[in-house]
Amino acid sequence: MGSRKDHSAFTNEELSILKRAFDQACADLELAPDSRLHREHLAVLIFQMATGGESDCERLRRHGVERFRLGTPWQPIRIRSTDVIALNNAPALGPKADPGDKC
């Protein structure tokens, strides 16, 4: 990810980094897939850092875990219908990351 501050659109590569950071942070925190509210909390914290300019997968993971454990305040994401983009063409997103991949 570049050093853009307060950007609201991410490239496929950037989204891949965010997903890896999120998946690894979920594993670190032992968040079960059905822990929807906790997982959303963590995702928001990671996205807040990324939209603020953080681009390193390892720092996103580590600081996301730290902020989650500290109970950093967050607001559930409110999505307007005009903001939703269909991502049903998975092959266009590039190769899947190996679940064992590290940042």
N, CA, C and O atoms as a GROMACS GRO file, in nm:
protein
  412
    1MET      N    1   0.084  -0.117   0.000
    1MET     CA    2   0.000   0.000   0.000
    1MET      C    3   0.088   0.122   0.000
    1MET      O    4   0.197   0.121   0.058
    2GLY      N    5   0.042   0.225  -0.063
    2GLY     CA    6   0.116   0.349  -0.066
    2GLY      C    7   0.102   0.424   0.065
    2GLY      O    8   0.044   0.374   0.160
    3SER      N    9   0.154   0.544   0.068
    3SER     CA   10   0.149   0.624   0.190
    3SER      C   11   0.034   0.726   0.185
    3SER      O   12   0.038   0.826   0.257
    4ARG      N   13  -0.066   0.700   0.101
    4ARG     CA   14  -0.179   0.792   0.092
    4ARG      C   15  -0.250   0.801   0.226
    4ARG      O   16  -0.271   0.700   0.293
    5LYS      N   17  -0.285   0.921   0.265
    5LYS     CA   18  -0.360   0.940   0.389
    5LYS      C   19  -0.507   0.957   0.356
    5LYS      O   20  -0.543   1.021   0.257
    6ASP      N   21  -0.590   0.899   0.441
    6ASP     CA   22  -0.734   0.915   0.431
    6ASP      C   23  -0.789   0.877   0.293
    6ASP      O   24  -0.876   0.946   0.240
    7HIS      N   25  -0.740   0.770   0.235
    7HIS     CA   26  -0.797   0.726   0.109
    7HIS      C   27  -0.910   0.628   0.138
    7HIS      O   28  -0.907   0.558   0.239
    8SER      N   29  -1.008   0.624   0.050
    8SER     CA   30  -1.125   0.540   0.076
    8SER      C   31  -1.136   0.425  -0.022
    8SER      O   32  -1.228   0.344  -0.011
    9ALA      N   33  -1.046   0.416  -0.118
    9ALA     CA   34  -1.050   0.306  -0.213
    9ALA      C   35  -0.918   0.230  -0.204
    9ALA      O   36  -0.812   0.291  -0.191
   10PHE      N   37  -0.926   0.100  -0.210
   10PHE     CA   38  -0.807   0.016  -0.199
   10PHE      C   39  -0.793  -0.068  -0.326
   10PHE      O   40  -0.892  -0.109  -0.386
   11THR      N   41  -0.669  -0.092  -0.365
   11THR     CA   42  -0.642  -0.180  -0.478
   11THR      C   43  -0.661  -0.324  -0.432
   11THR      O   44  -0.672  -0.352  -0.313
   12ASN      N   45  -0.662  -0.416  -0.527
   12ASN     CA   46  -0.672  -0.558  -0.493
   12ASN      C   47  -0.553  -0.601  -0.407
   12ASN      O   48  -0.569  -0.680  -0.314
   13GLU      N   49  -0.435  -0.551  -0.438
   13GLU     CA   50  -0.316  -0.584  -0.360
   13GLU      C   51  -0.330  -0.534  -0.216
   13GLU      O   52  -0.297  -0.605  -0.121
   14GLU      N   53  -0.380  -0.412  -0.201
   14GLU     CA   54  -0.400  -0.356  -0.067
   14GLU      C   55  -0.504  -0.436   0.010
   14GLU      O   56  -0.487  -0.463   0.129
   15LEU      N   57  -0.613  -0.473  -0.057
   15LEU     CA   58  -0.716  -0.554   0.009
   15LEU      C   59  -0.661  -0.689   0.052
   15LEU      O   60  -0.699  -0.742   0.157
   16SER      N   61  -0.572  -0.745  -0.029
   16SER     CA   62  -0.508  -0.872   0.007
   16SER      C   63  -0.425  -0.857   0.134
   16SER      O   64  -0.427  -0.944   0.220
   17ILE      N   65  -0.353  -0.746   0.145
   17ILE     CA   66  -0.273  -0.719   0.266
   17ILE      C   67  -0.365  -0.704   0.387
   17ILE      O   68  -0.338  -0.758   0.493
   18LEU      N   69  -0.474  -0.630   0.370
   18LEU     CA   70  -0.569  -0.611   0.480
   18LEU      C   71  -0.630  -0.743   0.523
   18LEU      O   72  -0.647  -0.769   0.642
   19LYS      N   73  -0.663  -0.827   0.427
   19LYS     CA   74  -0.722  -0.957   0.459
   19LYS      C   75  -0.624  -1.045   0.536
   19LYS      O   76  -0.661  -1.110   0.634
   20ARG      N   77  -0.498  -1.047   0.491
   20ARG     CA   78  -0.396  -1.126   0.562
   20ARG      C   79  -0.378  -1.075   0.705
   20ARG      O   80  -0.371  -1.154   0.799
   21ALA      N   81  -0.370  -0.943   0.721
   21ALA     CA   82  -0.354  -0.885   0.854
   21ALA      C   83  -0.474  -0.920   0.942
   21ALA      O   84  -0.457  -0.957   1.058
   22PHE      N   85  -0.594  -0.910   0.887
   22PHE     CA   86  -0.716  -0.942   0.961
   22PHE      C   87  -0.720  -1.090   0.998
   22PHE      O   88  -0.747  -1.124   1.114
   23ASP      N   89  -0.695  -1.178   0.903
   23ASP     CA   90  -0.699  -1.322   0.930
   23ASP      C   91  -0.598  -1.362   1.037
   23ASP      O   92  -0.629  -1.441   1.126
   24GLN      N   93  -0.478  -1.306   1.029
   24GLN     CA   94  -0.375  -1.338   1.128
   24GLN      C   95  -0.409  -1.280   1.264
   24GLN      O   96  -0.383  -1.343   1.367
   25ALA      N   97  -0.467  -1.160   1.267
   25ALA     CA   98  -0.508  -1.099   1.394
   25ALA      C   99  -0.621  -1.180   1.457
   25ALA      O  100  -0.623  -1.199   1.578
   26CYS      N  101  -0.715  -1.229   1.375
   26CYS     CA  102  -0.823  -1.315   1.427
   26CYS      C  103  -0.763  -1.441   1.490
   26CYS      O  104  -0.808  -1.485   1.596
   27ALA      N  105  -0.663  -1.498   1.425
   27ALA     CA  106  -0.598  -1.618   1.479
   27ALA      C  107  -0.526  -1.585   1.609
   27ALA      O  108  -0.533  -1.661   1.706
   28ASP      N  109  -0.456  -1.471   1.613
   28ASP     CA  110  -0.386  -1.429   1.735
   28ASP      C  111  -0.483  -1.415   1.852
   28ASP      O  112  -0.451  -1.452   1.965
   29LEU      N  113  -0.601  -1.360   1.824
   29LEU     CA  114  -0.701  -1.334   1.927
   29LEU      C  115  -0.795  -1.454   1.949
   29LEU      O  116  -0.882  -1.451   2.036
   30GLU      N  117  -0.776  -1.558   1.868
   30GLU     CA  118  -0.861  -1.678   1.874
   30GLU      C  119  -1.009  -1.642   1.858
   30GLU      O  120  -1.094  -1.692   1.932
   31LEU      N  121  -1.038  -1.555   1.761
   31LEU     CA  122  -1.175  -1.516   1.733
   31LEU      C  123  -1.239  -1.618   1.640
   31LEU      O  124  -1.192  -1.639   1.528
   32ALA      N  125  -1.344  -1.681   1.686
   32ALA     CA  126  -1.414  -1.782   1.606
   32ALA      C  127  -1.489  -1.712   1.492
   32ALA      O  128  -1.528  -1.596   1.504
   33PRO      N  129  -1.509  -1.784   1.380
   33PRO     CA  130  -1.581  -1.725   1.267
   33PRO      C  131  -1.722  -1.675   1.303
   33PRO      O  132  -1.773  -1.584   1.238
   34ASP      N  133  -1.784  -1.733   1.406
   34ASP     CA  134  -1.918  -1.690   1.442
   34ASP      C  135  -1.918  -1.574   1.543
   34ASP      O  136  -2.024  -1.532   1.589
   35SER      N  137  -1.801  -1.521   1.576
   35SER     CA  138  -1.789  -1.405   1.666
   35SER      C  139  -1.801  -1.278   1.583
   35SER      O  140  -1.707  -1.198   1.576
   36ARG      N  141  -1.916  -1.260   1.519
   36ARG     CA  142  -1.933  -1.154   1.421
   36ARG      C  143  -1.902  -1.015   1.476
   36ARG      O  144  -1.831  -0.939   1.411
   37LEU      N  145  -1.953  -0.980   1.592
   37LEU     CA  146  -1.933  -0.846   1.644
   37LEU      C  147  -1.786  -0.820   1.679
   37LEU      O  148  -1.734  -0.712   1.652
   38HIS      N  149  -1.719  -0.919   1.738
   38HIS     CA  150  -1.577  -0.904   1.768
   38HIS      C  151  -1.493  -0.893   1.641
   38HIS      O  152  -1.400  -0.813   1.633
   39ARG      N  153  -1.528  -0.974   1.541
   39ARG     CA  154  -1.453  -0.971   1.416
   39ARG      C  155  -1.475  -0.837   1.344
   39ARG      O  156  -1.383  -0.783   1.283
   40GLU      N  157  -1.598  -0.785   1.350
   40GLU     CA  158  -1.626  -0.655   1.288
   40GLU      C  159  -1.547  -0.546   1.361
   40GLU      O  160  -1.492  -0.456   1.297
   41HIS      N  161  -1.541  -0.554   1.493
   41HIS     CA  162  -1.464  -0.457   1.572
   41HIS      C  163  -1.318  -0.457   1.525
   41HIS      O  164  -1.262  -0.351   1.498
   42LEU      N  165  -1.259  -0.575   1.516
   42LEU     CA  166  -1.120  -0.586   1.472
   42LEU      C  167  -1.103  -0.533   1.329
   42LEU      O  168  -1.008  -0.461   1.301
   43ALA      N  169  -1.194  -0.569   1.241
   43ALA     CA  170  -1.186  -0.523   1.102
   43ALA      C  171  -1.190  -0.371   1.093
   43ALA      O  172  -1.114  -0.310   1.018
   44VAL      N  173  -1.278  -0.309   1.172
   44VAL     CA  174  -1.287  -0.163   1.170
   44VAL      C  175  -1.156  -0.101   1.218
   44VAL      O  176  -1.108  -0.004   1.159
   45LEU      N  177  -1.099  -0.157   1.324
   45LEU     CA  178  -0.972  -0.103   1.375
   45LEU      C  179  -0.862  -0.111   1.269
   45LEU      O  180  -0.785  -0.017   1.251
   46ILE      N  181  -0.855  -0.224   1.199
   46ILE     CA  182  -0.753  -0.242   1.094
   46ILE      C  183  -0.780  -0.146   0.978
   46ILE      O  184  -0.686  -0.085   0.926
   47PHE      N  185  -0.905  -0.132   0.936
   47PHE     CA  186  -0.937  -0.041   0.827
   47PHE      C  187  -0.910   0.104   0.866
   47PHE      O  188  -0.866   0.182   0.782
   48GLN      N  189  -0.935   0.140   0.991
   48GLN     CA  190  -0.905   0.276   1.035
   48GLN      C  191  -0.756   0.305   1.020
   48GLN      O  192  -0.718   0.413   0.975
   49MET      N  193  -0.673   0.210   1.058
   49MET     CA  194  -0.529   0.230   1.044
   49MET      C  195  -0.490   0.240   0.898
   49MET      O  196  -0.407   0.323   0.861
   50ALA      N  197  -0.548   0.155   0.814
   50ALA     CA  198  -0.515   0.154   0.672
   50ALA      C  199  -0.560   0.283   0.604
   50ALA      O  200  -0.486   0.338   0.522
   51THR      N  201  -0.679   0.330   0.636
   51THR     CA  202  -0.724   0.456   0.574
   51THR      C  203  -0.644   0.574   0.627
   51THR      O  204  -0.639   0.679   0.564
   52GLY      N  205  -0.580   0.557   0.743
   52GLY     CA  206  -0.492   0.661   0.796
   52GLY      C  207  -0.353   0.657   0.737
   52GLY      O  208  -0.271   0.744   0.767
   53GLY      N  209  -0.325   0.556   0.653
   53GLY     CA  210  -0.197   0.552   0.584
   53GLY      C  211  -0.108   0.434   0.617
   53GLY      O  212  -0.005   0.415   0.552
   54GLU      N  213  -0.144   0.353   0.718
   54GLU     CA  214  -0.060   0.236   0.750
   54GLU      C  215  -0.070   0.135   0.637
   54GLU      O  216  -0.178   0.107   0.586
   55SER      N  217   0.044   0.081   0.597
   55SER     CA  218   0.045  -0.009   0.482
   55SER      C  219   0.116  -0.141   0.508
   55SER      O  220   0.115  -0.229   0.422
   56ASP      N  221   0.178  -0.156   0.622
   56ASP     CA  222   0.254  -0.277   0.651
   56ASP      C  223   0.163  -0.382   0.716
   56ASP      O  224   0.100  -0.356   0.819
   57CYS      N  225   0.158  -0.499   0.656
   57CYS     CA  226   0.071  -0.607   0.703
   57CYS      C  227   0.100  -0.643   0.848
   57CYS      O  228   0.008  -0.657   0.929
   58GLU      N  229   0.225  -0.658   0.882
   58GLU     CA  230   0.262  -0.697   1.018
   58GLU      C  231   0.221  -0.591   1.120
   58GLU      O  232   0.172  -0.624   1.228
   59ARG      N  233   0.243  -0.463   1.087
   59ARG     CA  234   0.203  -0.355   1.179
   59ARG      C  235   0.051  -0.348   1.191
   59ARG      O  236  -0.001  -0.325   1.300
   60LEU      N  237  -0.021  -0.367   1.079
   60LEU     CA  238  -0.167  -0.369   1.085
   60LEU      C  239  -0.215  -0.480   1.177
   60LEU      O  240  -0.305  -0.459   1.259
   61ARG      N  241  -0.155  -0.599   1.164
   61ARG     CA  242  -0.193  -0.712   1.248
   61ARG      C  243  -0.162  -0.683   1.394
   61ARG      O  244  -0.250  -0.694   1.480
   62ARG      N  245  -0.039  -0.648   1.421
   62ARG     CA  246   0.007  -0.628   1.559
   62ARG      C  247  -0.069  -0.516   1.628
   62ARG      O  248  -0.116  -0.532   1.741
   63HIS      N  249  -0.081  -0.401   1.561
   63HIS     CA  250  -0.151  -0.287   1.623
   63HIS      C  251  -0.301  -0.311   1.630
   63HIS      O  252  -0.367  -0.263   1.722
   64GLY      N  253  -0.356  -0.385   1.534
   64GLY     CA  254  -0.497  -0.421   1.541
   64GLY      C  255  -0.526  -0.505   1.664
   64GLY      O  256  -0.624  -0.482   1.734
   65VAL      N  257  -0.440  -0.603   1.690
   65VAL     CA  258  -0.455  -0.689   1.809
   65VAL      C  259  -0.441  -0.604   1.935
   65VAL      O  260  -0.520  -0.619   2.028
   66GLU      N  261  -0.341  -0.517   1.940
   66GLU     CA  262  -0.320  -0.432   2.058
   66GLU      C  263  -0.440  -0.342   2.084
   66GLU      O  264  -0.488  -0.333   2.197
   67ARG      N  265  -0.489  -0.277   1.980
   67ARG     CA  266  -0.603  -0.186   1.994
   67ARG      C  267  -0.728  -0.263   2.034
   67ARG      O  268  -0.808  -0.213   2.114
   68PHE      N  269  -0.747  -0.382   1.980
   68PHE     CA  270  -0.862  -0.465   2.017
   68PHE      C  271  -0.855  -0.501   2.165
   68PHE      O  272  -0.954  -0.487   2.237
   69ARG      N  273  -0.739  -0.546   2.210
   69ARG     CA  274  -0.723  -0.586   2.351
   69ARG      C  275  -0.739  -0.468   2.446
   69ARG      O  276  -0.785  -0.485   2.559
   70LEU      N  277  -0.702  -0.348   2.400
   70LEU     CA  278  -0.719  -0.229   2.483
   70LEU      C  279  -0.863  -0.178   2.484
   70LEU      O  280  -0.898  -0.089   2.562
   71GLY      N  281  -0.947  -0.236   2.398
   71GLY     CA  282  -1.086  -0.192   2.391
   71GLY      C  283  -1.103  -0.058   2.321
   71GLY      O  284  -1.193   0.019   2.355
   72THR      N  285  -1.016  -0.031   2.224
   72THR     CA  286  -1.024   0.094   2.149
   72THR      C  287  -1.165   0.111   2.094
   72THR      O  288  -1.219   0.020   2.031
   73PRO      N  289  -1.225   0.227   2.118
   73PRO     CA  290  -1.362   0.250   2.070
   73PRO      C  291  -1.372   0.238   1.919
   73PRO      O  292  -1.277   0.263   1.846
   74TRP      N  293  -1.490   0.200   1.875
   74TRP     CA  294  -1.515   0.184   1.732
   74TRP      C  295  -1.664   0.200   1.710
   74TRP      O  296  -1.744   0.193   1.804
   75GLN      N  297  -1.699   0.221   1.587
   75GLN     CA  298  -1.839   0.230   1.548
   75GLN      C  299  -1.865   0.124   1.442
   75GLN      O  300  -1.786   0.111   1.348
   76PRO      N  301  -1.973   0.047   1.456
   76PRO     CA  302  -2.005  -0.049   1.349
   76PRO      C  303  -2.013   0.024   1.215
   76PRO      O  304  -2.056   0.139   1.208
   77ILE      N  305  -1.971  -0.044   1.111
   77ILE     CA  306  -1.970   0.016   0.978
   77ILE      C  307  -2.112   0.029   0.926
   77ILE      O  308  -2.189  -0.067   0.926
   78ARG      N  309  -2.147   0.148   0.884
   78ARG     CA  310  -2.277   0.171   0.822
   78ARG      C  311  -2.255   0.182   0.673
   78ARG      O  312  -2.186   0.272   0.626
   79ILE      N  313  -2.313   0.091   0.599
   79ILE     CA  314  -2.292   0.088   0.454
   79ILE      C  315  -2.420   0.136   0.386
   79ILE      O  316  -2.528   0.081   0.407
   80ARG      N  317  -2.406   0.238   0.303
   80ARG     CA  318  -2.518   0.281   0.221
   80ARG      C  319  -2.522   0.192   0.099
   80ARG      O  320  -2.418   0.147   0.050
   81SER      N  321  -2.640   0.165   0.050
   81SER     CA  322  -2.653   0.075  -0.064
   81SER      C  323  -2.573   0.123  -0.184
   81SER      O  324  -2.528   0.040  -0.265
   82THR      N  325  -2.552   0.252  -0.198
   82THR     CA  326  -2.475   0.303  -0.311
   82THR      C  327  -2.326   0.280  -0.294
   82THR      O  328  -2.250   0.293  -0.389
   83ASP      N  329  -2.283   0.245  -0.170
   83ASP     CA  330  -2.141   0.222  -0.144
   83ASP      C  331  -2.099   0.077  -0.167
   83ASP      O  332  -1.980   0.047  -0.168
   84VAL      N  333  -2.194  -0.012  -0.186
   84VAL     CA  334  -2.164  -0.154  -0.198
   84VAL      C  335  -2.121  -0.187  -0.340
   84VAL      O  336  -2.187  -0.149  -0.436
   85ILE      N  337  -2.011  -0.259  -0.351
   85ILE     CA  338  -1.961  -0.303  -0.480
   85ILE      C  339  -1.963  -0.456  -0.479
   85ILE      O  340  -1.908  -0.518  -0.388
   86ALA      N  341  -2.025  -0.514  -0.578
   86ALA     CA  342  -2.031  -0.660  -0.585
   86ALA      C  343  -1.892  -0.716  -0.615
   86ALA      O  344  -1.825  -0.672  -0.708
   87LEU      N  345  -1.852  -0.812  -0.535
   87LEU     CA  346  -1.723  -0.876  -0.555
   87LEU      C  347  -1.744  -1.024  -0.585
   87LEU      O  348  -1.678  -1.110  -0.527
   88ASN      N  349  -1.837  -1.052  -0.675
   88ASN     CA  350  -1.868  -1.191  -0.704
   88ASN      C  351  -1.783  -1.251  -0.814
   88ASN      O  352  -1.806  -1.365  -0.854
   89ASN      N  353  -1.686  -1.179  -0.863
   89ASN     CA  354  -1.596  -1.232  -0.965
   89ASN      C  355  -1.462  -1.258  -0.900
   89ASN      O  356  -1.365  -1.187  -0.926
   90ALA      N  357  -1.455  -1.360  -0.814
   90ALA     CA  358  -1.337  -1.387  -0.733
   90ALA      C  359  -1.207  -1.399  -0.814
   90ALA      O  360  -1.105  -1.347  -0.768
   91PRO      N  361  -1.206  -1.465  -0.932
   91PRO     CA  362  -1.079  -1.475  -1.004
   91PRO      C  363  -1.018  -1.339  -1.039
   91PRO      O  364  -0.896  -1.328  -1.054
   92ALA      N  365  -1.100  -1.236  -1.052
   92ALA     CA  366  -1.047  -1.104  -1.085
   92ALA      C  367  -0.971  -1.043  -0.968
   92ALA      O  368  -0.898  -0.946  -0.986
   93LEU      N  369  -0.987  -1.100  -0.847
   93LEU     CA  370  -0.920  -1.045  -0.731
   93LEU      C  371  -0.777  -1.094  -0.719
   93LEU      O  372  -0.704  -1.049  -0.630
   94GLY      N  373  -0.736  -1.183  -0.805
   94GLY     CA  374  -0.599  -1.231  -0.800
   94GLY      C  375  -0.589  -1.362  -0.726
   94GLY      O  376  -0.690  -1.416  -0.681
   95PRO      N  377  -0.468  -1.414  -0.713
   95PRO     CA  378  -0.451  -1.546  -0.649
   95PRO      C  379  -0.484  -1.538  -0.501
   95PRO      O  380  -0.462  -1.436  -0.435
   96LYS      N  381  -0.537  -1.649  -0.450
   96LYS     CA  382  -0.567  -1.656  -0.308
   96LYS      C  383  -0.438  -1.674  -0.231
   96LYS      O  384  -0.346  -1.743  -0.274
   97ALA      N  385  -0.434  -1.609  -0.115
   97ALA     CA  386  -0.317  -1.624  -0.029
   97ALA      C  387  -0.324  -1.755   0.044
   97ALA      O  388  -0.432  -1.800   0.083
   98ASP      N  389  -0.211  -1.817   0.063
   98ASP     CA  390  -0.203  -1.939   0.142
   98ASP      C  391  -0.236  -1.904   0.286
   98ASP      O  392  -0.177  -1.810   0.339
   99PRO      N  393  -0.330  -1.977   0.353
   99PRO     CA  394  -0.365  -1.943   0.490
   99PRO      C  395  -0.245  -1.942   0.583
   99PRO      O  396  -0.248  -1.877   0.688
  100GLY      N  397  -0.139  -2.011   0.546
  100GLY     CA  398  -0.020  -2.013   0.629
  100GLY      C  399   0.073  -1.895   0.603
  100GLY      O  400   0.174  -1.878   0.671
  101ASP      N  401   0.038  -1.812   0.502
  101ASP     CA  402   0.123  -1.697   0.470
  101ASP      C  403   0.130  -1.603   0.587
  101ASP      O  404   0.030  -1.578   0.655
  102LYS      N  405   0.245  -1.550   0.610
  102LYS     CA  406   0.265  -1.446   0.709
  102LYS      C  407   0.272  -1.314   0.636
  102LYS      O  408   0.291  -1.310   0.515
  103CYS      N  409   0.257  -1.207   0.709
  103CYS     CA  410   0.263  -1.073   0.648
  103CYS      C  411   0.393  -1.051   0.576
  103CYS      O  412   0.415  -0.944   0.519
   0.00000   0.00000   0.00000
